[in-house]
């Protein structure tokens, strides 16, 4: 996982917050966990494609959460513009 996410000053963590930021055009880089339920990450993946953002896939929710500085897993996270 890139240190970029850990060091980002402006980021959102969680599928709902990431989706909202995508809809508002605020996302520079979107991270999705491969082990998250497809019903959660599929709308995010579609929104990324509509916005022209290539999602970065992470092996697990636990790893993504750790990179975001939280103690629980995260299905999605994003670095904001």
N, C-alpha and C positions, 0 to 999 in steps of 0.2 A: 504494500500500500504506500502510495506516495506520501512523503512528509508534507506535501503541499496541503493536504486536507487538514492535518493536525495543526499546521502553522497558520492556516487561513484566518484572517481577521473577521471576514464576513462569511458566515456559512449558516446553513439550516440543516437540522437533523430530524429525520422522521419522514415517513411517506406523505403525510398530509401537508406538512410545511414545504416539502420539496415540490410537491405537485402545485401548490399555490404559487410558489416562486417561479416555476416553469411557466404557468399560465400568464404570469405578470411580466415575463421576459427578463427576469433578473438573474438567471442562472448562467454561469460561465462553464462550469464542469459539473456533471451529474454522476453520482456513484450509486450503483444498485447491487444489492447482495444476491448472489446466485441461489442461495438456499432459502430465500424468502418465498412466501406463497405467491404463485403466479397471479392470483386475483388482486394482489397488492401492487406488484411491480409492473404488471402488463400495462395499466393505464399510464404509468410513468414512462415506460419505454415508448409507447405510442406518442406521448406528448413530446418527448425528446426528439423523435423523428420529425414531428410536425415543426418543431422549432429549429431543426437543423443542428441539433446537439448530439454527438456520438456519446452514448453512455459508457462509463467506465465500470466494468464488472469486478466485484470483489468476491472472494471465495465464500465468506460466511458473514452472517449478521453480527456475530460476536466480534469478528475482526473489524468490521466497519464501525461498530459502536466504540470499540477501543480506540480506533484512529480518530474518532470524533471527541474523545475525552469523556465518554459516558460509561457507566458500569453495566449497562444492558446492551443487548443487540439492537441494531438499527437496520431496517430494510432498505433505506435510502438516505442519502445526504447530498448536499450540493454546496459548491463554492459559488458565492454570488459575485456579480460584476462589480 
